[in-house]
Amino acid sequence: MLAIIGGRGLTQLANLKITHRQVMRTPYGEPSGAFLFGTLNEHEVIFLARHGYGHTIPPHLVNYRANLWALREQDVTDVISVATVGGIRADLTPGKLVVPDQIIDYTHGRDSTYFDSRNISFSNVDFTLPYSQKLRNRILKSAQITQHECLDGGVYAATQGPRLDSIAEINRYERDGADMVGMTGMPETSLARELDVNYASIAVVVNCAAGRGDCQTGIKLDGVNTTAKNSMERVRSILECVVICHEEDPDE
């Protein structure tokens, strides 16, 4: 089954025909909200708002472990994350969609692994390629079919938040090779890998990062919210196509 985790601007999936809602419990606490079970383009999916349905959970307090664990318990095999980012790379301007292929973790203090007890054996998870290439390909194929530009590849810098970054910090991320900056990519990406769940992300650029483009002296948050809202129609269109590709060739 496919699950979609929505971020800023996607606390509701307007084109999801909801069949039922279900509150989940996990050994790691409660997920961000009730799971919405339904159909998207006549295909079954699960939707979860990462920050809660009132957008009340800041990125550093999201219970990423509970979210992913509960999805896996519902036999979810594939997760698509929708997340907003700031563009560091020059071509990642507001309104652009990109499917990242690498990630750098700058977060701290988050519950970042399921191997948190000395009473269980642990394994080293291969994180060479953080995102599922098969799932990335389905997203990019769907973007092409729906004629929505979606850039292939980029390095996501996952930062702690909830504050935005200084120019000096963005300069550091750029020197490290990052193309975009967001706050929710980790540990969500690595937790999915620990659970052997295919995971990929659609990153929606909602602003230029600090010191870039029109954000030389500050980031206008009203513009961020407007761009996020306006971009989600294209994201929904891509997701409608993704579920068809997923059902037609689930083992691609």
C-alpha positions as CSV (number, residue, x, y, z in Angstrom):
1,M,0.0,0.0,0.0
2,L,1.1,3.6,-0.7
3,A,1.1,6.3,2.0
4,I,1.4,10.0,1.6
5,I,2.8,12.2,4.4
6,G,1.9,15.9,3.9
7,G,3.7,18.9,5.2
8,R,3.1,22.7,5.0
9,G,0.3,23.4,2.5
10,L,-0.8,19.8,2.4
11,T,-2.5,19.2,5.7
12,Q,-5.4,17.9,3.7
13,L,-5.5,15.9,0.5
14,A,-8.4,17.5,-1.2
15,N,-8.7,14.8,-3.9
16,L,-8.7,12.0,-1.4
17,K,-12.1,10.2,-1.0
18,I,-11.9,9.3,2.7
19,T,-13.4,6.0,3.7
20,H,-12.5,6.1,7.4
21,R,-10.2,7.7,10.0
22,Q,-8.3,5.7,12.5
23,V,-6.3,6.7,15.6
24,M,-3.1,4.7,15.9
25,R,-1.0,3.6,18.9
26,T,2.6,2.5,18.7
27,P,5.4,1.5,21.2
28,Y,6.8,4.9,20.4
29,G,3.7,6.9,21.2
30,E,1.0,8.4,19.0
31,P,1.5,9.6,15.4
32,S,1.0,13.2,14.4
33,G,-2.8,12.5,13.9
34,A,-5.4,10.0,12.8
35,F,-4.6,8.2,9.6
36,L,-7.0,9.0,6.8
37,F,-7.8,5.9,4.7
38,G,-9.3,6.4,1.3
39,T,-9.0,6.3,-2.4
40,L,-7.0,8.6,-4.7
41,N,-8.0,8.2,-8.3
42,E,-9.8,5.0,-7.2
43,H,-6.7,3.5,-5.6
44,E,-6.3,2.9,-1.9
45,V,-3.9,5.1,0.0
46,I,-3.3,6.4,3.5
47,F,-2.7,10.0,4.2
48,L,-1.1,11.6,7.3
49,A,-0.5,15.3,8.1
50,R,3.1,15.4,9.5
51,H,2.5,18.5,11.6
52,G,-1.0,17.5,12.6
53,Y,-4.2,18.5,10.9
54,G,-4.1,22.0,12.5
55,H,-0.4,22.4,11.7
56,T,0.4,22.5,15.4
57,I,3.4,20.2,15.7
58,P,6.8,21.9,14.9
59,P,9.4,19.9,13.0
60,H,11.6,19.1,15.9
61,L,8.6,17.7,17.9
62,V,7.1,15.5,15.2
63,N,7.0,11.9,16.4
64,Y,8.7,10.5,13.3
65,R,9.2,7.1,14.8
66,A,5.5,6.7,15.6
67,N,4.5,7.9,12.2
68,L,6.6,5.5,10.2
69,W,6.0,2.5,12.6
70,A,2.2,2.9,12.4
71,L,2.3,3.1,8.6
72,R,4.4,0.0,8.4
73,E,1.9,-1.8,10.8
74,Q,-0.8,-1.0,8.2
75,D,1.2,-2.9,5.6
76,V,2.4,0.3,3.9
77,T,5.3,-0.6,1.6
78,D,5.8,2.8,-0.1
79,V,5.8,6.3,1.4
80,I,5.9,9.6,-0.5
81,S,6.7,12.6,1.6
82,V,5.6,16.1,0.5
83,A,7.8,18.8,2.1
84,T,8.5,22.5,1.6
85,V,12.0,23.7,1.2
86,G,14.1,26.8,0.7
87,G,16.1,26.9,-2.5
88,I,19.9,27.2,-2.2
89,R,20.8,26.3,-5.8
90,A,20.2,29.1,-8.2
91,D,17.6,27.3,-10.3
92,L,15.5,26.2,-7.3
93,T,13.3,29.2,-7.2
94,P,9.9,29.5,-5.5
95,G,7.3,27.3,-7.1
96,K,9.7,24.7,-8.4
97,L,9.2,21.0,-7.6
98,V,12.2,18.7,-7.1
99,V,12.7,15.1,-6.2
100,P,15.9,15.0,-4.0
101,D,18.3,12.1,-4.3
102,Q,20.6,12.8,-1.4
103,I,20.4,14.2,2.1
104,I,22.6,15.7,4.8
105,D,21.5,15.6,8.5
106,Y,22.0,18.7,10.6
107,T,19.4,17.9,13.1
108,H,20.1,17.1,16.8
109,G,18.2,15.7,19.8
110,R,15.5,13.9,17.7
111,D,14.6,10.3,18.3
112,S,16.4,9.1,15.2
113,T,16.5,5.3,15.3
114,Y,14.5,2.3,16.4
115,F,17.7,0.7,17.7
116,D,17.5,2.6,21.0
117,S,17.8,-0.2,23.4
118,R,20.7,-2.4,24.5
119,N,18.2,-5.3,24.8
120,I,17.8,-5.7,21.1
121,S,20.3,-6.5,18.4
122,F,20.9,-3.8,15.9
123,S,22.0,-3.7,12.3
124,N,23.9,-1.0,10.3
125,V,21.5,0.3,7.7
126,D,22.9,1.1,4.3
127,F,22.2,4.8,3.6
128,T,24.3,5.2,0.5
129,L,21.2,6.0,-1.5
130,P,18.8,7.5,1.0
131,Y,15.7,7.5,-1.3
132,S,14.1,4.7,-3.2
133,Q,15.1,5.0,-6.8
134,K,12.0,3.1,-8.0
135,L,9.7,5.4,-6.1
136,R,11.6,8.4,-7.3
137,N,11.2,7.2,-10.9
138,R,7.5,6.8,-10.4
139,I,7.2,10.4,-9.2
140,L,9.3,11.7,-12.1
141,K,7.4,9.6,-14.6
142,S,4.1,10.9,-13.2
143,A,5.3,14.5,-13.4
144,Q,6.1,14.0,-17.1
145,I,2.7,12.4,-17.8
146,T,0.9,15.3,-16.1
147,Q,3.1,17.8,-17.7
148,H,4.3,19.4,-14.5
149,E,8.0,20.3,-14.3
150,C,9.7,18.3,-11.6
151,L,13.5,18.5,-11.3
152,D,15.4,15.2,-10.9
153,G,17.9,15.2,-8.1
154,G,19.3,17.5,-5.4
155,V,20.8,17.4,-2.0
156,Y,18.4,18.1,0.9
157,A,19.9,19.8,4.0
158,A,17.8,18.7,7.0
159,T,18.0,21.3,9.7
160,Q,16.6,21.5,13.2
161,G,14.1,24.3,13.1
162,P,11.7,25.7,13.8
163,R,13.6,28.9,13.2
164,L,14.8,29.6,9.7
165,D,18.6,29.7,8.9
166,S,21.0,32.6,8.9
167,I,22.9,33.5,5.7
168,A,26.1,32.1,7.2
169,E,24.4,28.8,7.8
170,I,23.0,28.6,4.3
171,N,26.5,29.4,3.0
172,R,27.8,26.5,5.1
173,Y,25.2,24.1,3.7
174,E,26.1,25.2,0.1
175,R,29.8,24.6,0.8
176,D,28.7,21.1,2.0
177,G,27.0,20.5,-1.3
178,A,23.4,21.1,-0.3
179,D,20.9,22.4,-2.9
180,M,17.9,22.9,-0.7
181,V,17.1,23.3,3.0
182,G,14.2,21.9,5.0
183,M,13.3,20.7,8.5
184,T,11.6,17.4,8.2
185,G,13.7,15.2,6.0
186,M,15.5,13.6,8.9
187,P,15.0,11.3,10.7
188,E,12.0,10.4,8.6
189,T,14.1,9.3,5.6
190,S,16.4,7.0,7.7
191,L,13.6,5.6,9.8
192,A,11.8,4.4,6.7
193,R,15.1,2.7,5.6
194,E,15.3,1.0,9.0
195,L,11.8,-0.4,8.5
196,D,12.6,-1.4,4.9
197,V,9.9,0.9,3.6
198,N,10.4,2.5,0.2
199,Y,10.6,6.3,0.7
200,A,10.9,9.3,-1.7
201,S,10.1,12.9,-1.4
202,I,8.5,15.7,-3.5
203,A,10.2,18.9,-2.3
204,V,8.3,22.1,-3.0
205,V,10.5,25.2,-3.1
206,V,8.5,27.9,-1.4
207,N,11.3,30.5,-0.9
208,C,14.8,31.3,-1.7
209,A,17.1,30.4,1.2
210,A,18.5,33.3,3.3
211,G,20.8,35.5,1.3
212,R,19.7,34.0,-2.0
213,G,17.4,35.6,-4.7
214,D,14.9,38.0,-3.2
215,C,15.7,36.9,0.4
216,Q,18.9,39.0,0.8
217,T,17.6,40.7,3.9
218,G,14.8,38.4,5.1
219,I,12.2,35.8,4.2
220,K,8.6,37.0,3.8
221,L,6.5,34.2,5.5
222,D,3.3,35.4,3.9
223,G,4.9,34.7,0.5
224,V,6.0,31.3,1.7
225,N,2.5,30.2,2.6
226,T,1.0,31.5,-0.6
227,T,3.6,29.7,-2.7
228,A,3.0,26.5,-0.8
229,K,-0.7,26.7,-1.3
230,N,-0.5,27.5,-5.0
231,S,2.0,24.7,-5.6
232,M,-0.1,21.9,-4.1
233,E,-2.5,21.6,-7.0
234,R,0.4,20.4,-9.1
235,V,1.6,18.1,-6.4
236,R,-1.9,16.6,-6.1
237,S,-2.0,16.0,-9.8
238,I,1.3,14.2,-9.7
239,L,0.2,12.1,-6.8
240,E,-3.0,11.0,-8.6
241,C,-0.8,9.7,-11.4
242,V,1.7,8.1,-9.0
243,V,-1.0,5.8,-7.5
244,I,-1.9,4.5,-11.0
245,C,1.8,3.8,-11.8
246,H,2.2,2.1,-8.4
247,E,-0.8,-0.1,-8.9
248,E,0.1,-1.0,-12.5
249,D,3.6,-2.0,-11.6
250,P,4.0,-2.4,-7.8
251,D,7.2,-4.4,-8.2
252,E,8.9,-2.2,-10.8
